[in-house]
Structures are given as C-alpha cells and as structure tokens.
C-alpha cells in the first residue's frame, strides 16, 4: 500500500535529481513551464524504479529544441510532428512534449494533433488517472486533477474521463489497461471493464504492430496472467488472439479432461518462475512466455471423445505449431520469435516419452539436435508443463527431466553435442563415392548424420567403410 509521506519524499528526490534540476532551470530561464509527467511520477510515488523521464511544457517544439541544445549531448526530433523532442542530458534520455489537446475521429487511432495551452488540459487526455499526474518543476508542485493518488492508494485503474469516451478515442488504451493491471497489480475499475467489453471490436482500427507491442509488454510483466484474464473475460483478446479463449473447452459428464485454459495459464506462471530461477539476471523471455501460453492451442481442433470417457488430442503439438506460426505472423512478430515459438510448441511433448522409459544415447542426441538453440527454453517449457496435482507423478516427471538434463551434459562433455555433424563432409563424400554435387550427396550426408546420432563417434575410417557399404547396397 502507498505510504503518502514516503511517496511525497520520493517525489522530492525526483525533483532534485540532476537532470530534472538542469532542465527546470533552463525552461524557467526561458520563461516556460515544465513538469515531469506520467509514469515517472506514478513510479516515484510507488517506490518503483524510474527509467526514462517524460516532461511536458507550454513551449513549442522549436523552442524546446532551442532550450535543450546547449545542455544536452544529443537531440532528436523524430516526434516533432507530435510535439516531442528527445535529448540526452547528464547521461539520461529524456523526452519533452508540448502540452497536447488532441482530437480523434473515431475511425483511425491517429489523433489530429493539437497543442494545448495548460497542463490540466494535457493531463485530461491521458489514459488512466494514475498516469495523469504531473510534478511541476522547479518547485516542486504535484498536480493531480483526477484523483490519481487516491487510485494509487486503492490500487485501481480508472480513466480521467468517461471510459467509453477515452477508449473510443484510442482503443489501444484497452490493451494498456490489461498491461498496467499486470504491471502494477491493480484492479481495473468496473466502468472501464464494462467499456472494454462494449468497445472491444473497435480494436480493429489499431495496427497489428501496436497490438503486438502491448502484448509483448504485458508478457514482460511479473504476472501477465492477471492482464490475460481481463482480456479473455472482456472478449478483447478475441480480436487478436482468439486461440486463447478457445482453450476453454466444454466438459460434459461423460468425458473428462483438465481445463486447458487454466492449465495454460498455470504453465505460463510456472515457466516465468523457472525462468527467474535459472536465469535470474536475464530480461523477460518473450518467446518462452508466448510458447507457454500457446503450447496447447492445437487441442480444440484435435479433440476426440473416445468410448469409455477418454478424451484425446492426437498431434495437437503439430497443429498448434502451425496455428501459432500463422497467428504470430498476423501480429507482425519477427521471424526469429515466430520460429522459436513454433518449434517449442512442436517439441513440447517429446520429453514425455523419456519419462516412460530411459532413452538411448541416440534418442538424447536427437532431442538436442531437434531443439537446437531452443534447448534451454524447451527444458523450461517442458518442466512448466507439469501441472498435475498427483505428487507422485509430478515427482517422477521432475526426476526424469533431471536425468535427461544430466545425460545431455554428460554427452556434451564427451562429444561436443551442440555441434553434431557427420564425420565426413560433402567434399569427402564426393571424393569417396566418386559422385558430383547433387541430391545423392545430400542423401549420403543424412545417412552419416543418422549414423552419428545413433552410434556416436565412429572415426573417419569406420565412417568411410559404412558409407561405402550403404552406397553399394543402393545398387
């Protein structure tokens, strides 16, 4: 809970930081207002780490640039059309934006940019009250016309104006509600939730790139499940990731299976916990988290109700991989992320055969080869996929995976498992068999690779002997 005295003390610290002081003095000397605005004010009050600083002012972009140039080491005006000038001051990146009073046409998300004439008119256009506070500098003076502090204390996300008007102006704010709910651990105001459900289809005017950006930011939070539940409950997620709510499969009295939707959310949470445990200093792993959320999306399309009450999902791994690839392309994810997620989903069931009986060294080598660079993510995803309440079964699976990781480490030490390749290359194959480059060289290469995976290191002489035998047997 927010301690008001501590929060105000932290605002004082923010106002006295070197970057803020330098800027405040420069703008005051030029006869202009300046205020720290939005996230930095909110985070200072909450005691959270404040990153890049955002400022707002009554100065126009040309005047902003004139003021900051002498006190900064770099400037950029890529956002000049929207009133924003960026600069690097005392080693920190800042953005200063002219007061805005934008208008929206309701058909596109792009506002008609209009500069405002007061700080209060600028704050009213912000997304949520907790982001609609400002700290005037020098001074300092907290400006909170919409009760942001009260909402911080209550842990509530509320819009400064009527939620339907706010979300109608900019539908992306509905996604931001889910992200901030997860990021801050706040509840979303009931009127805002109702407005999201009512206006969910207006998200269609938002570009896939911007939707993807908010989805990524949501997944990067410590607890994305809170925001995902909001997206599902309001139906907003149907507009860009309908495969997730489709996981809520109906269960009749004769056919039983675990709740796939709840299972997937649990897998996501467990994957995040394992990610932190195994890589505590790393940034949030978005491809891993996407794979955890989507790993079972092939189940609805492959569900079969069998006699006797059993339910099967044969090949849901392959189906889900294809579905994820298609959806992530539509959301304009980069190719590396798409390939990572698709491969993880395709391979997420592979380990469970190991749990039924120890694999040969050849099977372990194939597992490593097929996972490639995604092996560590696959380790985490597979472990996170165990959500059974049967403690004996959970322990058996955990020990089995401990064993496969141990064996991988042992094999890697023995034979450089990460770089498995045949002991004879393409040129040697051509020389030994007396054949030119072509399809037959590729077939011979695959034969030697399978031999390497199945039997380990044989040495070049034995590999050549086996290659000649294989070639002779082909006739």
N, C-alpha and C positions, 0 to 999 in steps of 0.2 A: 504494500500500500504506500502511496505517495506521502512522504513526510514534508509538509509545506515549508517548514523552516529550512530543512536540508535542501529542498528544491530551489528555494529562493537564493540560498547561499551559493548553489551551483550556478545559477543564472549570473550572480555577481562575478563568479570566476570566469564564466564565458565572456562577459562584457569587458573584463580586464585582460583578456588574452592579447598577446602582442599584435596578432593580425587584426582583431576587431578594433583595438585602440588606434592603430595606424590608419585604418580605413575611416573610422569615425571622425578622427581629427581632420583627415583630408576632405571629407564631404562637408563637414561643418565649416571649414575654412572657405570652401567654395559656395557656402550659403545654401546647402542642400540637406534634406533629411536622409537618414539612413537607419535601417533596422535589420537585425538578424530575424529571419522568419522561418516558420515551418518546422521541419524535422529537427534541426539543431536545438531549437527552443524546447520542443517536446522531450527530446532525449536528455537534455541538461536537467530538466525538472525530474525526470525519472531516474537519473543517475546512470544512464546508458552512455556508452562511448559515442562521442560526436565525431562524425567524419567530415566530409566536405561541407563548408559553410555556405549558406544561401542568404543573400541580402536583398532588400527591396528599397527603392528610393524614389523621390519625386524627380530626379534628374533623368533626362532622356538619354538614349544610348550613346549619342555623340559626346555628351557631357560626361557620362560615366567613363568612357574611354579616355577622355582628356584628363580626368581626375586620377585614374588608376595608373596611367602610363608611367609617371615619374616614380611611383612607389612599388612597382612590380617588376619582375624579371621576365615575364612573358604575358601576352594578352591574346585573346582570340575572340572573334565576333561572329562565330558561326550561328549564334542565336539572335543576331541583331534584329532580324525581322520580327522577333517576338519580344524585343526589348531587353535581351540578355547579353551581357558582356562577361567573359571569363578572364581570370587573371591568376597568376601565381605570385603570392606575396609571402615573404618570410618562409618560403618552402612549402606553403599550403595552397591548395587550389580553392578558389572562391568563385562564386557566380553572383553578379549583381543585376537585378532586373528592375526596370521601370515599373511603377505601380500600374496594374492592369485592371481593366473593366471590360473583359471580353464579352462577346455575344455569340450564341450558337444558333445555327439554322435548323437543327433537329434532323438533318438529312446526312450530314457528314460529321466526323468528330473534330474537324478543323475549325477553330474559332475564327471569327472576324476580330482580328487583333485591334484592341482599342486601349490606349493608355489612360489610366485613371488619374484622379487628382488628390487622392488621400489614401493613407494606409488602411483605414477602415474599409473603404470600397474595394481595396485589393484583397483583404482578408475574407470578405464575404463570398468570394468566388472559389475559395479553397475547398478541398474535398471533404475533410472532417474537422470538427471543432478542435480536436487535439493537434491538428496541423495548421489551425487558423489563429495561432498566437504569434506575437512578434515582440522583440526586445529592442526598443528604441535605444540608439547609442549616438553620442555619449549620453550619459545619464546615470545609470540606465533606467528605463521605464518599461514595465511589462504591459503590453496591450492585448487584452483578451475580451473582445466584444461579444463572443458567442458562448462563453462558459466552458472553454477548453479545460481549464484547471479542474473544474467540478467533474468533468467527464474523465479526466485522468485519474482523479481520486476514485471515481465509481468504476473505472475500467470499462468504459462504454465508448463505442464508435458511433457518432451521431453527425449528421450533416449540418452545416451552418444555416442552410435554408431548407425548405421542404425537400425531402429526399427524392420525390418524383421529379421535381424541377432540377435538382442537382444531377441526378443520374440521367435524366433526359438530355441535359446539356452535354454531358460527357459520360457515355455508358462504360468507359474503361474504369470509372470510379467504382463500379460494382465489383469488378475483379480486385481492385485495390482494397475494398472492404474485407475480402477474404484474406488477402495478403497481410494487411495490418492486424487482423484478428489473430492470425498465427504469430506474427512477428512480435506483437505486444502482449498477447494472451488476453485480449479484450473481447467482450461480448459485443455483438452488433445490435444497435437499437432496433426495437420491434418494427417501427415505422420504416426503417431502412431495409430490413429483411423483407417486409411486405412489398416495398417498392422494387426490390431486385426481382422478386418472383413475378411481379406485374410487368416489368420492363425488360425482362431477360432477352427477348428477341431483338431488342434494339442494339444488342452487342454486334449484330450483323454489320453495322456501319464501321466497326473498328477493324483495322487491318490485322491479318494473321500475325504479322511480325510483332505488333504491340501486345496482342493476346499472349503470344509465346513469351514475351518479355516478362509479363506479370506472372505467368505460370512458373517460369524459372525462379523469379524472386520468391514466390510462395514456397516452392520446393526447397529453397535455400534456407528457410527459417528452421528454427529448432523443432517446431511441432506443426508441420504442414497439414496434419490430419484435421485440426480444428477448422482451418480455412476450406479444406476439401469438403468437409461435411456441410458447410454453409453453401458451397457451390452446388452440391448434389441436392440438398433439401429445397433450395430455391429454384432448381431446374436450370440455373445459369450454365452449368457445365455441359448441358445437352447441346449448347450452341457451338462448342469447340472440342469437346472430348466425351462424346456420348457413350463410349465404350465403358467408362467407369460406372455410371448409374446402371448400365445394362448388367453389371455383375450381381445386382440384387435379384437373384433367381428365385422364382416361386418354389416353395417346398410343399408337396402335398402329403397327405397322411400315409401314403404307401411307399413313397420314395424319399429317402433322407440323404442329405449331404451337408457339409458345413457351409455356412453363409459365406459365399465367395467375396462379397463386397467387404464385409467386416474382416475376413481373413486377409484381404489385400491391404487394408489399412493397417492391420497389425504387422504384416510383413514390412510395410514401409517404415513403421516406427522401429521395428527390430533392426532393420538394415541401418537406420540412422544411428542407433545405439552401438552397433558393431563398427560402423564407420568411425565413430568417435573413439571407440576403444582401441581399434587397430591403427588408426591414423589421427591421433588427437590434434595435431598441428596443421592438418590439411584443410583446405577450403571445402565447403559442402560439395558432394559429388552428385551433380545433377543427373548424368546418365544412369548411375546406380539407382538413384531415387525414382527416376522415371521407370526403369525396369522393374523395380519393386512394386510400384503402383500398377503397372500394366501387365505383369507377368502372366496373369490368368485371364486376360481379356478374350482369349480364344475359347473359353469354356462355354459361354452361352450358345455359340454356333455349333459346338461339337457335343453338347449334352445328349445323352441317350438314356432312356429309362428302361432298365432291364427287368425281366421277370424276377420276382422274389424281392424287389425293393431296391436293388442296386442301381446306382447312377454312374455312368462312365463319361469320360471326356477324352476319348482317344484322339491323339495328335493335336490337342489344344495348344501345345507348345509351338508347333509349326504354324498352325493357323494364327495364333496370337502374334507371332513374329511378323507375319505378313501384314496383319492388321495394324500393328504398331508402326511399321515402316511407312505405310500409306498415311496414317494419321499425322505422324511427325513431319512428313513431307508437306502436308497441307498447312501445318503450323509453321512452316519455314525454318525448321531446325536445320542446323548444319549437318553435312553428310557424315562427319565423324561421330556425332551424337546419335544419329539415326542408326548407323551401322553397329555401334556399341550396344544400344538398347535392343535392336532386333536380334543380335547374336546372343545376348544374355537371356532373352526370353526363349529363344530356340533351344538353349542348352540347360535351362534351369531344372529340368527333370533328370538329366543324365546321371547325376550322382546317386539317385535313389536305387539304381541297380547295384551300386557298390555296397550299399547298406544291407542288401540281401545276401551278399557273399563276396568275399575279398576278390578284387580284380587281379588279373595277371599284370606283370610289369608292362606288357604291351598295351593293355587297356588304360593304364595310368598314363602312358606316353601319349596315347590318342586323345585322352581327356585334355592334357596340357596343350597338345598341338591344336586341337579344335578351338580351345578357348583363346589361344594366342595372347595378345596383350590384355584381354579381358579376364585373365585368370583370377586376379585378386578380387575383382568385382564379383566374379562368379562364386568365389569362396564365400563372400559376404552374403550375396543373394540366396545361395543355397542354404546357408545356416539360418538366415532370417525366415526362410520359407517353412520352417518347422514351427507350427503354432498349436500342435496337439496338446490337450490337457492331460494326456496319458504320460505321466512322468517317466515310466519305464521305457516307453517308446521314444520319448524325447531324449533321454539319456543315451539310448542305443544309437540314435542318429548322430548325436553330438560326438560320441566316441568314434563312430565310423568316420566322420569327417575329420576329426583329429588325426585319425590313422592315415587317411588319404593325403592330408597335407604333409604328414611326416614322410610318407613314401615319396611324395613329389620332391621334397627337399633332399632326400637321400639319392634319388635318381639324378636330380640336377647336379649334385656334387659329383656323382660318378661319371656322368656323360654329357654335361652341358645341355640339359634337356630343353632349355629355351631356344636352342639353335639346331633342333633336329633336322637333318637333311641326309639324303643318301650319301654313301661314302664314295661314290663315283659321280662326277658332274656330267653335264651334257656333252662336253667335248670328249671326255674319256669314253662315254657310251658310244659315240660315233666312231671313235678310233677302234675300240674293241670289236664292235659288230660290223664295222665297215659300211656304215649307212650314212646318208646325208641328213642335214637338218630336216625335221618334219614331224608328223604325227607319231611315227614309230619311236622316235627319241623320247617323246613325252610319255608314251606308254611304258617304255623301259624305265624311265625315271620314276614313275609311280610304282612300278614293281619293286624297285630298290628302296623306295621310301616305305612301302608296306613292310618289306623285309626288315628294315631298320627299326620300325616301330614294334614289330612282332618279336624280334630276336635280339635287339640291341646292337652293340658294336661288333661287327664280324671281321673287320680288317679288309683292306683293298684286294688282297689275293682271293679270299673266300668270296667277297662280293663279286669279283670278276667271274669266278667259277660258277656261281649261282646264276649270274646274268647270262652266261653262255648256255647253261642248261635250259633256262627259261626260253631263250631265243630259239634254241634247237627244237624245243617241244612245240613251238608255234608252227613248225613245219617249214 
